[in-house]
């Protein structure tokens, strides 16, 4: 049976054939992803907002989907599953980019933390060490606000949370950073 000539196969049939037939996987994968290609590309572009690396990110998304398809269970909506993979790959890409950009930024770039005068530390700190102490969601919101320079409205759209939740998450992350800086400063003074 030539799968490419048969226009009567639906998504679940293609998924089933993909999982059972190792020989035709590339052809089936192309057919399976064809309706989603443009929306995946747009979704990734919206998430990372980087023309230089969009092709690499989309390729990584497609590779991850291809590798995960043999274990895919037909319990949920396929589109939701591939979009979740795309989001995770985009967030990983942003986290990697954040790791390269976060070293030795000025403390004055962190708006709410910079007005605390009682924190007596050097102008430059290693943000990588501080950010490693935060949870994933706290790092993510710090990255989107200060490294990606996105507005709260843009961040709330990306994370799919309300602006109020976005503000609260950012406030808590910055408060936690402030507490970490205070503890670090107290440790230095008492030494």
C-alpha positions in Angstrom: 0.0 0.0 0.0 1.4 3.4 -1.0 0.5 5.7 1.9 1.2 8.9 0.0 -1.4 8.1 -2.6 -4.1 7.2 -0.1 -5.9 10.4 0.9 -8.4 8.6 3.1 -6.2 8.1 6.1 -7.0 10.3 9.1 -4.7 11.4 11.9 -5.3 8.4 14.2 -4.7 6.0 11.3 -1.4 7.7 10.5 -0.4 7.6 14.1 -1.2 3.9 14.3 0.7 3.2 11.1 3.7 5.3 12.3 3.9 3.2 15.5 3.7 -0.1 13.7 5.6 0.4 10.4 9.3 1.4 10.8 10.0 1.4 7.1 7.5 4.2 6.1 8.0 6.4 9.3 9.5 9.3 7.4 6.7 9.5 4.9 4.0 9.1 7.5 5.6 11.7 9.7 5.6 14.2 6.9 1.9 13.5 6.2 1.1 13.7 9.9 2.9 17.0 10.5 1.9 18.7 7.3 -1.3 20.3 8.7 0.6 21.6 11.8 3.7 22.8 10.2 2.8 26.5 9.8 1.1 26.7 13.2 4.1 25.1 14.9 6.5 27.5 13.2 4.3 30.5 14.2 4.0 29.3 17.8 7.8 28.8 18.1 8.4 32.2 16.6 6.0 33.8 19.0 7.6 32.1 22.0 11.3 32.8 21.2 11.1 35.9 19.0 14.5 35.2 17.4 14.7 35.0 13.6 18.3 33.7 13.8 17.5 30.5 15.7 13.9 29.8 14.7 14.8 27.1 12.2 16.9 25.3 14.7 14.2 25.4 17.3 11.5 24.1 14.9 13.8 21.4 13.8 14.4 20.4 17.4 10.6 20.4 18.0 10.1 18.1 15.0 12.9 15.8 16.2 11.4 15.6 19.7 8.0 14.8 18.3 9.4 12.2 15.9 11.3 10.5 18.8 8.3 10.6 21.1 5.7 9.4 18.6 6.3 5.6 19.1 5.2 6.0 22.7 2.3 8.4 22.1 -1.0 7.2 23.5 -4.2 8.3 21.7 -5.9 9.5 24.9 -5.6 13.2 24.3 -5.8 15.6 21.3 -2.7 15.2 19.1 -2.5 18.9 18.4 -2.3 19.7 22.1 0.4 17.1 22.6 2.6 18.5 19.8 2.1 22.1 21.0 3.1 21.1 24.5 6.3 19.6 23.1 6.9 22.8 21.1 6.4 25.0 24.2 8.8 22.9 26.2 11.5 23.1 23.5 11.0 26.9 23.2 11.3 27.3 27.0 14.4 25.2 27.0 15.8 27.3 24.3 15.1 30.5 26.2 16.6 29.0 29.4 19.8 28.1 27.5 19.9 31.6 26.0 19.3 33.0 29.5 22.3 31.0 30.9 24.6 32.6 28.4 23.3 36.1 29.0 22.9 36.2 32.7 26.5 36.3 33.9 27.6 39.4 35.6 24.7 41.8 34.9 24.4 44.9 36.9 22.3 44.7 40.0 20.7 48.0 38.9 18.9 46.2 36.1 16.7 44.5 38.6 14.2 47.3 39.3 12.5 46.3 42.6 15.7 44.9 44.2 17.9 47.8 43.2 16.2 50.3 45.6 17.1 48.4 48.8 20.0 50.4 50.3 20.6 48.0 53.1 22.0 45.4 50.7 25.7 46.3 50.6 27.1 44.3 47.8 29.3 44.9 44.8 27.7 46.5 41.7 28.3 43.2 39.8 27.1 39.9 41.0 27.0 36.4 39.4 23.3 36.2 38.5 23.7 32.6 37.5 24.4 31.5 41.0 21.4 33.5 42.4 19.0 32.3 39.7 19.9 28.7 40.2 18.3 29.0 43.7 14.9 29.9 42.1 12.2 27.5 40.9 11.7 27.0 37.1 8.6 29.4 37.0 10.5 32.1 39.0 13.5 31.8 36.6 11.2 31.9 33.6 9.5 35.1 34.7 12.8 36.8 35.5 14.1 35.7 32.1 11.1 37.0 30.2 10.9 40.3 32.0 14.6 41.3 32.3 16.5 39.3 29.8 13.9 39.2 27.0 12.7 42.7 28.0 9.0 41.7 27.5 6.2 43.7 29.1 3.9 42.1 31.7 1.1 41.9 29.1 3.4 39.9 26.7 4.6 37.7 29.5 1.0 36.9 30.6 0.2 36.0 27.0 3.2 33.7 26.7 2.6 32.0 30.1 -1.1 32.0 29.6 -1.8 33.6 33.0 -3.6 36.7 34.0 -1.6 40.0 34.3 -2.3 39.9 38.1 -0.8 36.5 38.4 2.1 37.6 36.3 2.8 40.6 38.5 2.5 38.4 41.6 4.9 35.8 40.3 7.4 38.5 39.3 7.1 40.2 42.7 7.6 36.9 44.5 10.6 36.0 42.4 12.2 39.4 43.0 11.4 39.2 46.7 13.1 35.8 46.9 16.1 37.2 45.0 16.2 40.1 47.5 16.1 37.7 50.5 18.9 35.6 48.9 21.0 38.8 48.5 20.4 39.8 52.1 21.4 36.3 53.4 24.5 36.5 51.2 25.4 40.0 52.5 24.8 38.9 56.1 27.1 35.9 55.6 29.8 38.1 54.1 29.6 40.6 57.0 29.6 38.0 59.8 32.6 36.2 58.3 
